[in-house]
Structures are given as C-alpha cells and as structure tokens.
Amino acid sequence: MQFIRKTTIKQVVTESSKQQLLDKFQKLLNNKKKEIQQLQFEKRKLIYQRTFDQAKVEEKFAKEELKRQQSIDWYEQQISQLEQLPLGSEIIEGEVEEIVEKSIGDPWEDVVGEKAVVIQDGQIVRIDR
C-alpha cells in the first residue's frame, strides 16, 4: 500500500546560501516598495480624473498600501534575523510530499513521525528518519 507523507526540507546556512536568501528577500522587498509606488501613482491618477468618490479611492488604496507595507516589514524582519543567524544553523526551507510503499508487517513509524531532508548548498547531506 502507498502512503503520502510530508517531509520537512531543512537547509544548512552557509555563506552562499545566506547570501542567496538575503538577495531573495531584498528582491521581494524592493518589489513591494515598487508596488506601493505604483499604487500611489494609480491613486493620484484616479483622484485627478474625478470619476470615483475620492474618499473611497483613498480608503481602498490605503488598505492595499497597508498590505504591502506589512509585507515590507516582514521581509525586513526576515533579513534582520538572517543576518544574525550563525553559519551552520539549520533553517526550515519548506515541505514536500513523498510516497511511501508499505506492506503488512512493516513498522508504522516509517509512515508517521518527523521526517527531514537536510541540504547544504544544493546537495543532500542528511536524511533524518
């Protein structure tokens, strides 16, 4: 019988992986800042056209800007935490599903429980069962 099991993917923090994550977060942060600038431009354009109620336009765009600002704050926090993280630390990168083949008489612990694959610089270095 086949079972689907979730397996955690962990990454060992190295100089290169740390830099890749910092670059990724910085890029996402910059994208959110650009989105806010675009929203502000669109808001000014709609207000200038006077085709919509100005208060409703302001309210709608304020909500959207707040969402982006919260994302910016989260990315800044992640960058700050990542900078403080010592090399060799393990961070959770994600989760994958794997198919496990089991038969009658096999130990149930092989199907349930914490499973993890640890990677370092793109290479699997350890499989925790």
Summary of the structure (lengths in Angstrom):
residues: 129
radius of gyration: 22.7
end to end distance: 19.6
largest distance: 73.6
contacts: 311
relative contact order: 0.27
helix: 53%
strand: 26%
